[in-house]
Amino acid sequence: MWCRDFAQTSAVARVDGEVVGFVTGFIRPDASDTIVVWQIAVDASQRGGGVAGKLLSHLLDRVVPRGVRYLETTITPDNTASIKLFSALARDRGAELVSSELFTAELFPDAHLGEDLYRIGPFAAAPAAAGGA
Ligand SMILES: CC(C)(COP(=O)(O)OP(=O)(O)OC[C@H]1O[C@@H](n2cnc3c(N)ncnc32)[C@H](O)[C@@H]1OP(=O)(O)O)[C@@H](O)C(=O)NCCC(=O)NCCS
């Protein structure tokens, strides 16, 4: 169902034909300028090689021309790799990153850390024009 309905905002990464990573996302129903990254994961054998960064970059290159200016995701405070990934995205796109508490730990029935909201943007509508006057 996900691949049928959210293919435009999801992608897989392949190395030598093998799927080694994926990202799933959706445009917020109440905010068409915002893509939410629901899940992103890279096979342990490929981590640290830039696969996740490329997946996010590819996704943004697809949706920014459609009017998306912000990316949102939730991250638990212990997920250093994910925090670094999204921080690097903001840095590389020259965008602001704002984090805030979204779902506190008490909202989860089991032992689960709170989920912080990371909001990155605004993304430029198009790359700045090269050259001078
Ligand atoms: C989070 C995850 C997707 C990152 O994938 P990845 O392909 O290894 O990430 P990249 O190689 O593209 O790295 C992107 C940036 O994050 C940094 N980074 C990635 N993993 C890191 C780690 N464990 N510690 C510190 N920095 C890390 C990289 O150095 C890079 O930053 P840079 O541009 O400043 O060098 C991967 O660790 C993973 O699959 N984790 C398990 C699933 C998960 O927790 N997903 C997120 C919640 S849905």
The ligand as a Gaussian input file, in Angstrom:
#p B3LYP/6-31G(d) Opt

LIG

0 1
 C       20.583000       6.877000      10.283000
 C       21.114000       6.118000       9.063000
 C       19.958000       5.969000       8.051000
 C       22.280000       6.921000       8.429000
 O       22.645000       6.282000       7.203000
 P       24.107000       6.449000       6.543000
 O       23.991000       6.043000       5.102000
 O       25.109000       5.760000       7.373000
 O       24.340000       8.040000       6.647000
 P       25.356000       8.882000       5.741000
 O       26.578000       8.048000       5.475000
 O       24.634000       9.432000       4.568000
 O       25.784000      10.052000       6.744000
 C       25.137000      11.314000       6.754000
 C       25.821000      12.194000       7.802000
 O       25.604000      11.652000       9.115000
 C       26.846000      11.332000       9.736000
 N       26.681000      10.040000      10.413000
 C       26.060000       8.943000       9.952000
 N       26.113000       7.954000      10.876000
 C       26.764000       8.474000      11.939000
 C       27.106000       7.951000      13.215000
 N       26.777000       6.689000      13.568000
 N       27.758000       8.761000      14.080000
 C       28.075000      10.032000      13.753000
 N       27.780000      10.598000      12.542000
 C       27.121000       9.819000      11.658000
 C       27.833000      11.209000       8.583000
 O       29.160000      11.447000       9.002000
 C       27.325000      12.287000       7.650000
 O       27.688000      13.568000       8.104000
 P       28.788000      14.465000       7.310000
 O       28.143000      14.832000       5.988000
 O       29.001000      15.633000       8.204000
 O       29.994000      13.581000       7.142000
 C       21.670000       4.704000       9.455000
 O       22.560000       4.844000      10.538000
 C       20.595000       3.695000       9.844000
 O       20.031000       2.995000       8.972000
 N       20.265000       3.602000      11.151000
 C       19.259000       2.650000      11.619000
 C       17.857000       3.097000      11.237000
 C       17.485000       4.432000      11.860000
 O       17.774000       4.694000      13.025000
 N       16.821000       5.289000      11.055000
 C       16.369000       6.610000      11.511000
 C       15.078000       6.585000      12.200000
 S       13.745000       6.162000      11.105000

